[in-house]
Amino acid sequence: MTRSASVSLLGSEFNDFLFAPIGEDRNKTLLSVLSALARLDLDPWQEAAKLARLPVEVATQRLASLIAKLPDGSSAHRDSATIAARLIMLLPRRGGPDAPLPDRALGLGAAANSRTFIYVMLMALVLGAFGLMANHQPPATADDGDKPASVTDIPIPPTSSIQ
């Protein structure tokens, strides 16, 4: 499976679905939706987003067929339709079965957040550069009339020697 950028862009709205157990695999290890989709060479977050946009019945049928395609030995083969119906109920639904997911579910909100992060980082860099330039400027010089006396300008009284 090729790693997709969607893994890092999507939020946690699919966590309940993706980390839900399907059943045990042939090694008696608990199989989650995430690992099952990965074993089928599907991007779990993209598939979850697709299933969430489908009507419940269509999404249930699609997930049941995916569960049925799992390698032999999985206990999920027996009840794929029942398991799929339970799992589909864990997907986020907005307004109705055909309602589009919010921008965040499609990774667009995260893109806006990353643009904001980049903007803030650039502003911090610019302000830091201005601060460094201000600290490395030579001190301003005053007019000669306001010039403080230097060590050589101060008369030194003669020392008296005690004899």
N, C-alpha and C positions, 0 to 999 in steps of 0.2 A: 504494500500500500504506500502511495506517495504521501508524504506529510504535507498537509495543507496549511495555509496561513490562517484558515478559519479556526484552528485550534486555539490560537492565541487571541483572536478577535472576538469570539463569542463569549458571552457572559455565562452565568451559572443557571440560567433558566431551564436548561436541558439536563441539569445534574440529576434530578430525581429520576428522569427517564433513563439516561445513559448508565447510571450506576445501579439501576434496579437489577435484581437477579432474574435470570431466565430459567435456570435449572443447573444441573450438574453436567459436566462434560464426561467423556469416557474415562477420564482419570479421577472421577469423583471430585473434581474441583468446581467450585461455584462459578458459573458463567454469567457475566453481566451483559447488558445490551451493548455496551461499549466494546467489550472484547469480542462479542459475536459479530458485530458489524466490521470490526477490524479484521477478523478471520475471513470474512467474505470480501475483503479488499475494498471496503467502502469507507469513506470518511464519516465517522460517527456523528460529528456535529452537522455536517451538510445533510446527512440522511435524516437526522432528527428534525432539522429545519424543514426539509421537504415533507416529512410525515406530519408535522404540525400544521402545515398549510393545507393538507388534504382533508376532505370530509372524513369524519370518524370511521365510517364503514370502509372506505377505500384505504385509509391508512392502516386499519386493522388487517385487511386482506393483504396489503403489501408486506407488512411486518410478519404476518403469519407465513407468507411464502418465503421470506428471507430466513426465518427460523427453521423452516423445513429444509432449506438448502445447507444448513450447517453440516459439517462432516459427521459421518455415522458415529454412533455411540452416545450422542447427546440425548439426555432424558427429555429435552424440550420437543423432540419430534412428535411425541405422542399427543400432546395437547397444544400444538402450535397456535391454533385459533383462540383458545381460551387464554393462553399466556399473552398473545398479542393484544387481545381486548383489554386485559388488565394493564399492560404496559402503555398502551395508547392513551389511557386515561391520565397518565403521568405527564403527558406533554402539555405545554402551555397553550391555552386557547384564548383568543381575544374576540369577544363579541359573538362569534358564531364559527361554524366549521370552515367557512370559506374566507374568514377575515384574515387580512394579511398580518404577519407578525410585525412587531415594532422594529424600528430601524436597528436597535441594539441587537436583536436576535439575528439580524442579517450581517452583523459586523460593522454597520455604518456608524453606530454610536461610538464604538471603540476607535474608529478612524478619526472622528472629530476630537475625541479625547487625546489621541496621539498628536494631532495638530496643535492642540492647546499646550500639551507638554513640550513640544518642540519650540513653540513660541515663547513659553516661560523660560526655557533653558537658554534660548538665544538672547532674551532680554537680560537674564542674569549674567551671561557672558559679556554683553555690551557694557552693563553697569560695572562689572568687575574690571573690565579694561579701562574704563574711565577712572575708576578708583585708583588703579595702578599708575596711570598716567599722572594723576593729580599728586600722588605721593612722590613721584620721581622728578617733579619740576624743580628747577633751581629756585631758591627763595627770591622774592622780588627785591630789587634794590631801590633805596630811597634817594632823593636828591642830595647833593653834597651838603646843603645847609642842614639837613636833618640827619646827616651821617653821624653815627655815634663815634665817639673818640676811640681810636685804637690804642693799643698798648704803647706804641711809639710816640703818640701825641701827648701823653701825660708826662708832665715834668717830674723828674725824680729829684727830691731834695738831696743835697750832699749828706753823706753820712758823717756824723761826728765821731771822732774816735776819742775815747776816754783814755787819758794818760795818767 
